Amino acid sequence: MALWVAYTLTALIGAAAAVAELVSRYKDAPVRATLTISGVCYFVFNAAVAMVTFALIYRVFPVYADASGEPDPTMSELVTLVLLAGTASLAIMRSSLFTIRVGNQDVEIGLAGIIQIFRFAIDRNVDRVRAHDRAAQVAVVMKDVSFERAYRSLTSMCMSLMQNVAPEEKALVEQRVEALANRGDSSDEGKALELGLILAGTAGFDVLKAAKDNLRDGIATGTSRKETVIIALQKIEYGTTRDELPLTCLGLARELSEEDQLMITEQVARIDAGKVSDHAKAVNIGLLLAHIVGETVFTAAVDLLSTKGKKPATPTAPAQPPSGRSSTGSAS
């Protein structure tokens, strides 16, 4: 193996480690992050440190030397030096001599501090480069999406489509979405855009768009909750809506507290006692349930009840002649 080949392979090990680190940090746009100016400088720096480490092992402190002290490794020993230098450079770059406290921040003294500077610069560079693209993409994907109608089902769909999301990462995404839902300082449209950015940060915009397309009719702003309830309740009678639908919704929505369950029971009884038509009562009950358990659970409960009482069709018996007459119509 030529010496320049050994240097090249060592540099590739250092650069590959840097690229892998950037890809893990920017899951939604790894290529864009790697090709920024700061990203290129980062893996060039890692490659350079790996080459310097190889030079130190090969020239300054030769591991394999002849009697005169000159480096004289065999082919297999040179390969070992390449792997040793590549691995050692990773440890060197991520180690610090000591840490000092500056204000409220710990500053590492050593190559690890330089790595932190590069990471900070890359974060800012990627944010500046990606901000315009992300704003344009999320506006297109989340157009006509209602946050209140979408945040539970869309989050669940995105996480289900992503098969390799760690449970900790999934829990963090769900926590951020719930915090956004409980925030009252933004409009529904603004929250929908923020929801898209949160989900795209883990799943990417392609997965977000696929999830949104699958749920389009249930999360669109153009379809009101009242229209959804009215259309769904056409499948069942008022008695079923009053007596069975609340219990079915409660059974499907397992996370509801006892207070929510008691409140549903009391509200349904109050609506049923009102002096309005059965249609109006059914719509009010439906709106109440859809608001508490969510429209997805509500429509699933209605579909379940709409098929519950259906029986397979039986053949119709042939008509019998009228009593007191023969089959030819003469008197018996």
Residue frames relative to the residue before (quaternion, step in Angstrom):
aa qw qx qy qz dx dy dz
M 1.0000 0.0000 0.0000 0.0000 0.00 0.00 0.00
A 0.4155 -0.6991 0.5237 0.2536 3.59 -0.84 0.99
L 0.6045 -0.5974 0.3889 0.3556 3.53 -1.13 0.71
W 0.6473 0.5256 -0.3329 0.4404 3.60 0.99 -0.75
V 0.5971 0.5464 -0.3591 0.4647 3.58 1.17 -0.56
A 0.6351 0.5295 -0.3251 0.4589 3.58 1.02 -0.81
Y 0.6467 0.5054 -0.3152 0.4764 3.58 0.98 -0.86
T 0.6559 0.5214 -0.3141 0.4463 3.58 0.95 -0.86
L 0.6675 0.4954 -0.3044 0.4652 3.59 0.91 -0.88
T 0.6352 0.5199 -0.3309 0.4656 3.58 1.02 -0.74
A 0.6495 0.5106 -0.3144 0.4676 3.57 0.97 -0.83
L 0.6419 0.5252 -0.3271 0.4529 3.58 1.02 -0.77
I 0.6118 0.5405 -0.3564 0.4544 3.60 1.05 -0.68
G 0.6777 0.4871 -0.2921 0.4670 3.57 0.91 -0.93
A 0.6722 0.4903 -0.2997 0.4668 3.60 0.94 -0.86
A 0.6382 0.5303 -0.3318 0.4487 3.60 1.00 -0.80
A 0.6330 0.5241 -0.3323 0.4628 3.59 1.01 -0.75
A 0.6552 0.5092 -0.3094 0.4645 3.58 1.02 -0.81
V 0.6539 0.5062 -0.3137 0.4666 3.57 0.96 -0.86
A 0.6373 0.5249 -0.3280 0.4590 3.60 0.98 -0.84
E 0.6441 0.5211 -0.3226 0.4578 3.58 1.02 -0.77
L 0.6669 0.4925 -0.3061 0.4679 3.59 0.95 -0.84
V 0.6339 0.5308 -0.3343 0.4523 3.59 0.99 -0.79
S 0.6710 0.4906 -0.3026 0.4663 3.61 0.97 -0.80
R 0.6803 0.4895 -0.2942 0.4594 3.61 1.11 -0.59
Y 0.7842 0.2270 -0.1144 0.5661 3.62 1.06 -0.65
K 0.0952 -0.8603 0.5003 0.0243 3.56 0.44 1.28
D 0.6875 0.4986 -0.3076 0.4292 3.60 1.00 -0.70
A 0.8026 0.0549 -0.0266 0.5934 3.63 1.16 -0.47
P 0.0165 -0.8533 0.5210 0.0110 3.63 0.58 1.08
V 0.6505 0.5169 -0.3331 0.4457 3.60 0.95 -0.77
R 0.6482 0.5181 -0.3190 0.4578 3.58 0.93 -0.87
A 0.6597 0.5050 -0.3116 0.4611 3.60 0.95 -0.84
T 0.6694 0.5114 -0.3028 0.4458 3.58 0.96 -0.85
L 0.7428 0.4310 -0.2247 0.4605 3.58 1.01 -0.80
T 0.4330 0.6545 -0.4982 0.3687 3.61 1.19 0.26
I 0.6624 -0.5034 0.3616 0.4208 3.57 -1.24 0.38
S 0.6701 0.4887 -0.3019 0.4700 3.58 0.90 -0.88
G 0.6413 0.5300 -0.3280 0.4475 3.58 1.01 -0.75
V 0.6488 0.5028 -0.3133 0.4776 3.58 0.96 -0.86
C 0.6510 0.5086 -0.3150 0.4672 3.59 0.94 -0.86
Y 0.6309 0.5564 -0.3346 0.4248 3.56 1.05 -0.76
F 0.7500 0.3711 -0.2579 0.4830 3.61 0.73 -0.89
V 0.5504 0.5525 -0.4101 0.4729 3.61 1.21 -0.26
F 0.6365 0.5217 -0.3222 0.4679 3.60 1.00 -0.82
N 0.6531 0.5045 -0.3139 0.4695 3.60 0.94 -0.86
A 0.6492 0.5110 -0.3165 0.4661 3.59 0.99 -0.81
A 0.6541 0.5197 -0.3143 0.4508 3.58 0.98 -0.85
V 0.6482 0.5052 -0.3209 0.4707 3.59 0.95 -0.84
A 0.6324 0.5231 -0.3363 0.4619 3.61 1.00 -0.75
M 0.6626 0.4970 -0.3089 0.4674 3.61 0.96 -0.82
V 0.6360 0.5114 -0.3301 0.4743 3.60 1.01 -0.77
T 0.6302 0.5255 -0.3339 0.4640 3.58 1.01 -0.77
F 0.6453 0.5055 -0.3214 0.4740 3.59 0.99 -0.81
A 0.6500 0.5176 -0.3215 0.4541 3.61 0.95 -0.83
L 0.6359 0.5264 -0.3319 0.4565 3.59 1.00 -0.78
I 0.6872 0.4703 -0.2859 0.4742 3.56 0.94 -0.91
Y 0.7222 0.4613 -0.2519 0.4497 3.58 0.97 -0.85
R 0.8038 0.3125 -0.1426 0.4856 3.60 0.85 -0.97
V 0.7624 0.4024 -0.2228 0.4552 3.56 0.65 -1.15
F 0.7905 0.0785 -0.0232 0.6069 3.56 0.91 -0.94
P 0.0875 -0.8529 0.5120 0.0533 3.60 0.52 1.15
V 0.3608 -0.7366 0.5382 0.1939 3.53 -0.81 1.09
Y 0.7706 0.2007 -0.1015 0.5963 3.54 1.00 -0.88
A 0.1473 0.7957 -0.5640 0.1644 3.60 -0.25 1.30
D 0.4741 -0.6479 0.5111 0.3070 3.52 -1.27 0.49
A 0.7767 -0.3590 0.2388 0.4591 3.56 -1.28 -0.17
S 0.6900 0.4709 -0.2793 0.4734 3.57 1.13 -0.65
G 0.5730 -0.6156 0.3712 0.3936 3.56 1.25 -0.07
E 0.5134 0.6311 -0.4243 0.3977 3.60 1.29 0.09
P 0.5605 -0.6056 0.4347 0.3607 3.60 -1.03 0.69
D 0.1032 0.8002 -0.5824 0.0992 3.56 -0.82 0.96
P 0.1383 0.8227 -0.5401 0.1113 3.60 0.67 1.06
T 0.4558 -0.6348 0.5433 0.3070 3.54 -1.23 0.50
M 0.7264 -0.4135 0.3015 0.4588 3.57 -1.30 0.05
S 0.6940 0.4628 -0.2862 0.4715 3.60 0.82 -0.96
E 0.6446 0.5152 -0.3266 0.4609 3.59 1.06 -0.71
L 0.6223 0.5343 -0.3381 0.4614 3.59 1.12 -0.65
V 0.6219 0.5210 -0.3341 0.4798 3.56 1.06 -0.73
T 0.6345 0.5237 -0.3225 0.4681 3.56 1.03 -0.79
L 0.6346 0.5292 -0.3222 0.4619 3.58 1.03 -0.78
V 0.6278 0.5355 -0.3337 0.4557 3.59 1.00 -0.81
L 0.6886 0.4669 -0.2808 0.4786 3.58 0.85 -0.97
L 0.6438 0.5240 -0.3203 0.4564 3.57 1.01 -0.81
A 0.6815 0.4818 -0.2919 0.4672 3.59 0.89 -0.91
G 0.6519 0.5204 -0.3221 0.4477 3.60 0.96 -0.81
T 0.6778 0.4754 -0.2864 0.4823 3.57 0.95 -0.88
A 0.6605 0.5176 -0.3112 0.4462 3.58 0.93 -0.89
S 0.6340 0.5401 -0.3408 0.4360 3.60 0.99 -0.75
L 0.6237 0.5356 -0.3428 0.4546 3.60 1.06 -0.71
A 0.6692 0.4865 -0.2984 0.4758 3.58 1.00 -0.83
I 0.6477 0.5335 -0.3207 0.4394 3.58 1.00 -0.85
M 0.6982 0.4898 -0.2824 0.4391 3.58 0.86 -0.95
R 0.7513 0.3755 -0.2138 0.4988 3.58 1.09 -0.53
S 0.5844 0.5334 -0.3833 0.4765 3.55 1.23 0.48
S 0.1786 -0.7794 0.5924 0.0984 3.57 -1.17 0.55
L 0.5424 -0.6219 0.4588 0.3296 3.56 -1.15 0.69
F 0.7505 -0.2118 0.1541 0.6068 3.55 0.99 -0.88
T 0.3582 -0.7222 0.5583 0.1960 3.56 -1.32 0.30
I 0.1138 -0.7862 0.6049 0.0558 3.55 -0.93 0.93
R 0.4118 -0.7022 0.5338 0.2290 3.54 -1.22 0.60
V 0.0129 -0.7825 0.6218 -0.0316 3.56 -0.68 1.14
G 0.8067 -0.0672 -0.0030 0.5871 3.56 -0.26 1.28
N 0.7607 -0.2981 0.2582 0.5156 3.56 -0.68 -1.18
Q 0.6538 0.5129 -0.2935 0.4726 3.58 1.27 0.25
D 0.3583 -0.7064 0.5709 0.2161 3.57 -1.11 0.81
V 0.1335 -0.7903 0.5967 0.0397 3.58 -0.80 1.05
E 0.2703 -0.7731 0.5563 0.1408 3.56 -0.72 1.10
I 0.2468 -0.7582 0.5891 0.1308 3.57 -0.91 0.96
G 0.6040 0.4965 -0.4064 0.4727 3.55 -0.57 1.22
L 0.7446 -0.3776 0.2735 0.4777 3.56 -1.27 -0.19
A 0.5701 0.5905 -0.3892 0.4181 3.60 1.12 -0.51
G 0.6167 0.5368 -0.3410 0.4639 3.58 1.11 -0.62
I 0.6350 0.5109 -0.3263 0.4788 3.58 1.05 -0.76
I 0.6171 0.5383 -0.3397 0.4626 3.56 1.03 -0.79
Q 0.6390 0.5249 -0.3264 0.4578 3.60 0.96 -0.82
I 0.6350 0.5229 -0.3300 0.4631 3.59 0.99 -0.80
F 0.6463 0.5094 -0.3183 0.4706 3.58 0.94 -0.86
R 0.6612 0.5105 -0.3174 0.4488 3.59 0.88 -0.90
F 0.6434 0.5182 -0.3226 0.4619 3.56 0.96 -0.84
A 0.6654 0.4974 -0.3002 0.4687 3.58 0.94 -0.89
I 0.6468 0.5124 -0.3224 0.4639 3.58 1.00 -0.81
D 0.6209 0.5471 -0.3398 0.4468 3.59 0.97 -0.85
R 0.6960 0.4644 -0.2754 0.4734 3.57 0.83 -0.96
N 0.6559 0.5165 -0.3165 0.4504 3.58 0.94 -0.84
V 0.6654 0.4915 -0.3006 0.4746 3.55 0.93 -0.92
D 0.6332 0.5302 -0.3377 0.4515 3.60 0.96 -0.80
R 0.6751 0.4882 -0.3043 0.4618 3.59 0.91 -0.86
V 0.6849 0.4854 -0.2914 0.4587 3.57 0.91 -0.90
R 0.7521 0.4273 -0.2140 0.4538 3.55 0.91 -0.96
A 0.5066 0.6888 -0.4263 0.2951 3.61 1.12 -0.51
H 0.6933 0.4737 -0.2916 0.4582 3.61 0.79 -0.97
D 0.6701 0.4968 -0.3062 0.4587 3.60 0.91 -0.89
R 0.6640 0.5064 -0.3082 0.4556 3.58 0.93 -0.89
A 0.6339 0.5278 -0.3320 0.4575 3.59 1.00 -0.77
A 0.6738 0.4891 -0.2941 0.4694 3.57 0.96 -0.88
Q 0.6782 0.5036 -0.2969 0.4453 3.58 0.91 -0.90
V 0.6899 0.4741 -0.3004 0.4573 3.59 0.85 -0.91
A 0.6101 0.5494 -0.3558 0.4464 3.59 1.10 -0.60
V 0.6682 0.4869 -0.2967 0.4780 3.57 1.05 -0.75
V 0.7010 0.4818 -0.2806 0.4446 3.58 0.81 -1.02
M 0.7752 0.3609 -0.1827 0.4852 3.59 0.89 -0.94
K 0.3349 0.7463 -0.5095 0.2670 3.61 1.19 0.32
D 0.8487 0.0908 -0.1123 0.5088 3.57 -0.96 0.97
V 0.4950 0.6148 -0.4570 0.4102 3.60 1.11 0.65
S 0.2967 -0.7456 0.5737 0.1641 3.57 -0.87 0.99
F 0.4493 -0.7008 0.4802 0.2765 3.57 -0.72 1.04
E 0.6726 0.5160 -0.3087 0.4313 3.59 0.83 -0.95
R 0.7054 0.4454 -0.2549 0.4890 3.54 1.08 -0.71
A 0.7648 0.4373 -0.1847 0.4356 3.57 1.12 -0.65
Y 0.6077 0.6459 -0.3859 0.2541 3.59 0.91 -0.80
R 0.6785 0.4586 -0.3166 0.4785 3.62 1.01 -0.59
S 0.7312 0.4444 -0.2540 0.4510 3.57 0.68 -1.10
L 0.6661 0.5021 -0.3151 0.4526 3.60 0.95 -0.82
T 0.6306 0.5177 -0.3316 0.4738 3.59 1.02 -0.76
S 0.6641 0.5039 -0.3038 0.4613 3.57 0.90 -0.92
M 0.6607 0.5130 -0.3108 0.4514 3.58 0.95 -0.86
C 0.6581 0.5067 -0.3135 0.4604 3.61 0.91 -0.88
M 0.6838 0.4762 -0.2959 0.4671 3.58 0.88 -0.88
S 0.6430 0.5142 -0.3247 0.4656 3.61 1.09 -0.64
L 0.6459 0.5160 -0.3227 0.4610 3.58 1.05 -0.72
M 0.6828 0.4287 -0.2707 0.5261 3.59 1.14 -0.64
Q 0.2305 -0.8319 0.4931 0.1078 3.59 -0.24 1.26
N 0.7589 0.4022 -0.2043 0.4696 3.61 1.11 -0.54
V 0.3831 0.7061 -0.5058 0.3144 3.60 1.15 0.49
A 0.4385 -0.7042 0.4941 0.2601 3.58 -0.77 1.04
P 0.6057 -0.5764 0.3948 0.3808 3.62 -1.05 0.65
E 0.6360 0.5294 -0.3376 0.4487 3.60 1.02 -0.75
E 0.6686 0.4902 -0.3004 0.4717 3.58 0.96 -0.84
K 0.6318 0.5238 -0.3275 0.4681 3.57 1.03 -0.78
A 0.6551 0.5088 -0.3110 0.4639 3.59 0.95 -0.86
L 0.6376 0.5244 -0.3278 0.4593 3.59 1.04 -0.73
V 0.6376 0.5157 -0.3247 0.4712 3.59 0.99 -0.81
E 0.6700 0.4960 -0.2988 0.4645 3.59 0.87 -0.93
Q 0.6324 0.5296 -0.3289 0.4599 3.57 1.05 -0.74
R 0.6606 0.4967 -0.3070 0.4719 3.60 0.96 -0.82
V 0.6419 0.5168 -0.3239 0.4647 3.59 1.03 -0.77
E 0.6552 0.5037 -0.3141 0.4674 3.60 0.94 -0.84
A 0.6351 0.5169 -0.3298 0.4697 3.59 1.01 -0.77
L 0.6383 0.5114 -0.3230 0.4761 3.58 1.05 -0.73
A 0.6496 0.5257 -0.3173 0.4482 3.59 1.01 -0.80
N 0.7085 0.4546 -0.2530 0.4769 3.57 1.07 -0.74
R 0.5650 0.5971 -0.3872 0.4176 3.58 1.24 -0.07
G 0.2149 -0.8295 0.5088 0.0830 3.56 -0.77 0.99
D 0.5627 0.6383 -0.3720 0.3709 3.59 1.22 0.21
S 0.7026 0.4126 -0.2638 0.5162 3.62 1.24 0.21
S 0.5274 -0.6142 0.4848 0.3310 3.53 -1.24 0.50
D 0.6675 -0.4866 0.3699 0.4252 3.56 -1.28 0.24
E 0.6440 0.5223 -0.3218 0.4572 3.58 1.01 -0.79
G 0.6619 0.5045 -0.3055 0.4626 3.58 0.96 -0.87
K 0.6493 0.5047 -0.3160 0.4731 3.57 0.99 -0.79
A 0.6204 0.5438 -0.3484 0.4450 3.60 1.03 -0.73
L 0.6520 0.5019 -0.3147 0.4732 3.60 0.99 -0.79
E 0.6584 0.4944 -0.3111 0.4747 3.59 0.96 -0.82
L 0.6027 0.5499 -0.3474 0.4623 3.57 1.08 -0.71
G 0.6520 0.5214 -0.3086 0.4559 3.57 0.95 -0.88
L 0.6598 0.5033 -0.3066 0.4663 3.59 0.98 -0.83
I 0.6377 0.5239 -0.3309 0.4576 3.60 0.99 -0.80
L 0.7110 0.4510 -0.2676 0.4684 3.59 0.82 -0.97
A 0.6487 0.5155 -0.3245 0.4562 3.61 1.01 -0.76
G 0.5834 0.5947 -0.3739 0.4076 3.59 1.12 -0.55
T 0.7413 0.3493 -0.2088 0.5337 3.58 1.15 -0.57
A 0.7894 0.3434 -0.1656 0.4812 3.58 0.83 -0.99
G 0.4479 -0.6636 0.4847 0.3522 3.60 1.10 -0.58
F 0.6065 -0.6033 0.3831 0.3485 3.56 -1.17 0.56
D 0.6004 0.5625 -0.3772 0.4253 3.62 1.07 -0.56
V 0.6703 0.4735 -0.2925 0.4908 3.58 0.95 -0.88
L 0.6258 0.5387 -0.3375 0.4520 3.59 0.99 -0.81
K 0.6653 0.4946 -0.3046 0.4690 3.59 0.92 -0.86
A 0.6451 0.5136 -0.3272 0.4616 3.60 0.97 -0.80
A 0.6535 0.5015 -0.3136 0.4723 3.60 0.97 -0.82
K 0.6577 0.5108 -0.3079 0.4602 3.58 0.96 -0.86
D 0.6476 0.5162 -0.3222 0.4586 3.61 0.99 -0.79
N 0.6517 0.5173 -0.3177 0.4547 3.60 1.04 -0.73
L 0.7625 0.3489 -0.1754 0.5158 3.58 1.10 -0.73
R 0.2451 0.8454 -0.4633 0.1032 3.56 1.30 0.09
D 0.7252 0.4576 -0.2727 0.4363 3.61 0.69 -1.05
G 0.7169 0.4722 -0.2611 0.4415 3.59 1.05 -0.68
I 0.7639 0.3601 -0.1898 0.5008 3.60 1.17 -0.43
A 0.4861 0.6860 -0.4336 0.3242 3.60 1.22 -0.04
T 0.5120 -0.6446 0.4777 0.3069 3.56 -1.12 0.68
G 0.6005 0.6034 -0.3585 0.3832 3.58 1.15 -0.55
T 0.7079 0.3842 -0.2459 0.5393 3.59 1.19 -0.47
S 0.2844 -0.7856 0.5247 0.1629 3.58 -0.45 1.17
R 0.6343 -0.5271 0.4025 0.3973 3.53 -1.26 0.40
K 0.6294 0.5434 -0.3454 0.4350 3.57 0.99 -0.77
E 0.6507 0.5078 -0.3208 0.4646 3.60 0.95 -0.83
T 0.6358 0.5298 -0.3257 0.4572 3.57 1.01 -0.83
V 0.6667 0.5022 -0.2985 0.4628 3.58 0.95 -0.90
I 0.6659 0.5083 -0.3118 0.4483 3.58 0.86 -0.94
I 0.6637 0.4998 -0.3103 0.4620 3.58 0.90 -0.89
A 0.6714 0.5024 -0.3060 0.4507 3.59 0.92 -0.87
L 0.7023 0.4948 -0.2825 0.4267 3.60 0.89 -0.93
Q 0.4993 0.6414 -0.4351 0.3872 3.59 1.23 -0.10
K 0.6358 0.5652 -0.3216 0.4158 3.57 1.23 -0.41
I 0.7842 0.2453 -0.1298 0.5550 3.61 1.17 -0.42
E 0.5321 -0.6308 0.4669 0.3177 3.56 -1.25 0.45
Y 0.6741 -0.5082 0.3420 0.4127 3.57 -1.26 0.34
G 0.6234 0.5517 -0.3482 0.4309 3.61 0.98 -0.79
T 0.6537 0.4908 -0.3054 0.4883 3.57 1.02 -0.78
T 0.6293 0.5358 -0.3301 0.4561 3.57 1.02 -0.79
R 0.7074 0.4665 -0.2607 0.4626 3.57 0.90 -0.90
D 0.7929 0.3738 -0.1767 0.4475 3.58 0.75 -1.05
E 0.8157 0.2995 -0.1272 0.4783 3.61 0.86 -0.91
L 0.6151 0.5955 -0.3626 0.3683 3.58 1.00 -0.72
P 0.6497 0.5073 -0.3543 0.4416 3.68 0.83 -0.76
L 0.6740 0.4886 -0.3050 0.4626 3.59 0.91 -0.88
T 0.6419 0.5197 -0.3268 0.4595 3.57 1.01 -0.75
C 0.6425 0.5124 -0.3180 0.4728 3.57 0.99 -0.82
L 0.6543 0.5085 -0.3114 0.4651 3.58 0.96 -0.83
G 0.6503 0.5238 -0.3189 0.4485 3.56 1.04 -0.75
L 0.6860 0.4659 -0.2816 0.4828 3.59 1.05 -0.75
A 0.7216 0.3734 -0.2289 0.5363 3.59 1.07 -0.74
R 0.1208 -0.8617 0.4899 0.0534 3.57 0.31 1.25
E 0.6633 0.5502 -0.3230 0.3911 3.58 1.10 -0.52
L 0.4684 0.6907 -0.4482 0.3204 3.62 1.21 -0.06
S 0.4486 -0.6908 0.5042 0.2595 3.55 -1.06 0.82
E 0.6662 -0.4892 0.3752 0.4196 3.56 -1.32 0.21
E 0.6097 0.5537 -0.3538 0.4432 3.59 1.08 -0.68
D 0.6470 0.5086 -0.3166 0.4717 3.59 1.00 -0.83
Q 0.6570 0.5142 -0.3134 0.4536 3.57 0.93 -0.87
L 0.6606 0.4944 -0.3066 0.4746 3.59 0.96 -0.85
M 0.6461 0.5257 -0.3210 0.4506 3.56 0.98 -0.82
I 0.6306 0.5258 -0.3350 0.4622 3.60 1.00 -0.79
T 0.6582 0.5169 -0.3134 0.4487 3.58 0.88 -0.92
E 0.6804 0.4876 -0.2889 0.4646 3.58 0.90 -0.91
Q 0.6732 0.5014 -0.3025 0.4516 3.59 0.93 -0.89
V 0.6381 0.5183 -0.3335 0.4614 3.59 0.99 -0.80
A 0.6489 0.5095 -0.3175 0.4676 3.59 0.98 -0.82
R 0.6529 0.5105 -0.3123 0.4643 3.59 0.99 -0.79
I 0.6543 0.4994 -0.3168 0.4712 3.60 0.98 -0.84
D 0.6578 0.5210 -0.3130 0.4449 3.59 0.94 -0.86
A 0.6737 0.4955 -0.2981 0.4602 3.59 1.10 -0.60
G 0.5091 0.6709 -0.4118 0.3480 3.60 1.24 -0.19
K 0.4351 -0.7018 0.5099 0.2411 3.55 -1.20 0.62
V 0.4324 0.6406 -0.5038 0.3857 3.52 0.55 1.27
S 0.6815 -0.4847 0.3410 0.4293 3.56 -1.26 0.14
D 0.6364 -0.5283 0.3985 0.3964 3.55 -1.26 0.40
H 0.6086 0.5552 -0.3561 0.4411 3.60 1.06 -0.70
A 0.6705 0.4854 -0.3021 0.4729 3.59 0.89 -0.89
K 0.6334 0.5226 -0.3350 0.4621 3.59 1.00 -0.77
A 0.6530 0.5231 -0.3148 0.4482 3.59 0.93 -0.92
V 0.6551 0.5087 -0.3143 0.4619 3.59 0.95 -0.88
N 0.6622 0.5046 -0.3109 0.4585 3.60 0.93 -0.86
I 0.6430 0.5021 -0.3220 0.4804 3.58 1.00 -0.79
G 0.6527 0.5260 -0.3064 0.4510 3.55 0.99 -0.87
L 0.6541 0.5063 -0.3103 0.4685 3.59 0.97 -0.86
L 0.6316 0.5327 -0.3306 0.4561 3.56 1.02 -0.80
L 0.7016 0.4684 -0.2750 0.4612 3.57 0.82 -0.99
A 0.6535 0.5162 -0.3177 0.4534 3.59 0.96 -0.84
H 0.6430 0.5233 -0.3221 0.4571 3.57 1.07 -0.70
I 0.7307 0.4404 -0.2466 0.4597 3.59 0.92 -0.89
V 0.7986 0.3018 -0.1608 0.4953 3.60 0.75 -0.98
G 0.5475 -0.5988 0.4137 0.4129 3.59 1.24 -0.30
E 0.5734 -0.6364 0.4003 0.3256 3.54 -1.07 0.75
T 0.6049 0.5631 -0.3631 0.4303 3.58 1.09 -0.64
V 0.6737 0.4705 -0.2862 0.4928 3.58 0.91 -0.92
F 0.6366 0.5461 -0.3293 0.4336 3.59 0.97 -0.86
T 0.7021 0.4552 -0.2779 0.4719 3.59 0.79 -1.00
A 0.6173 0.5344 -0.3506 0.4587 3.59 1.08 -0.65
A 0.6466 0.5150 -0.3155 0.4659 3.59 1.02 -0.80
V 0.6438 0.5128 -0.3211 0.4685 3.59 0.98 -0.82
D 0.6553 0.5078 -0.3169 0.4609 3.58 0.92 -0.87
L 0.6362 0.5327 -0.3270 0.4523 3.57 1.03 -0.78
L 0.7005 0.4539 -0.2688 0.4806 3.58 0.93 -0.88
S 0.6301 0.5562 -0.3477 0.4157 3.59 1.04 -0.65
T 0.7201 0.4032 -0.2490 0.5068 3.60 1.15 -0.50
K 0.4851 0.7068 -0.4184 0.2999 3.56 1.28 -0.28
G 0.7901 0.3589 -0.1820 0.4624 3.58 0.81 -0.97
K 0.4953 0.6738 -0.4317 0.3381 3.57 1.24 -0.03
K 0.1282 -0.7759 0.6154 0.0523 3.56 -1.02 0.87
P 0.5722 -0.5874 0.4305 0.3771 3.58 -1.11 0.57
A 0.5425 -0.6384 0.4401 0.3232 3.54 -1.01 0.81
T 0.2313 -0.7613 0.5919 0.1288 3.56 -1.05 0.82
P 0.5607 -0.6130 0.4212 0.3638 3.59 -1.03 0.68
T 0.4541 -0.6927 0.4978 0.2569 3.56 -1.03 0.83
A 0.4396 -0.6965 0.5009 0.2660 3.58 -0.87 0.96
P 0.5546 -0.6065 0.4371 0.3654 3.60 -1.03 0.64
A 0.5664 -0.6173 0.4282 0.3389 3.55 -1.07 0.75
Q 0.3279 -0.7346 0.5640 0.1865 3.55 -1.05 0.89
P 0.5411 -0.6076 0.4521 0.3654 3.59 -1.05 0.61
P 0.6181 -0.5545 0.4008 0.3871 3.60 -1.12 0.58
S 0.5841 -0.5927 0.4287 0.3518 3.56 -1.18 0.69
G 0.7912 0.3028 -0.2414 0.4732 3.53 -1.02 0.85
R 0.7168 0.3623 -0.2521 0.5398 3.61 1.26 0.05
S 0.4601 -0.6570 0.5205 0.2928 3.55 -1.11 0.62
S 0.6836 -0.4843 0.3503 0.4188 3.48 -1.32 0.16
T 0.6765 0.4620 -0.3035 0.4866 3.62 1.22 -0.33
G 0.6008 -0.5955 0.3562 0.3970 3.56 1.30 0.05
S 0.5598 0.5989 -0.4108 0.3990 3.70 1.22 -0.08
A 0.5861 -0.5692 0.4323 0.3816 3.59 -1.17 0.48
S 0.4614 -0.6720 0.4979 0.2961 3.58 -1.11 0.74
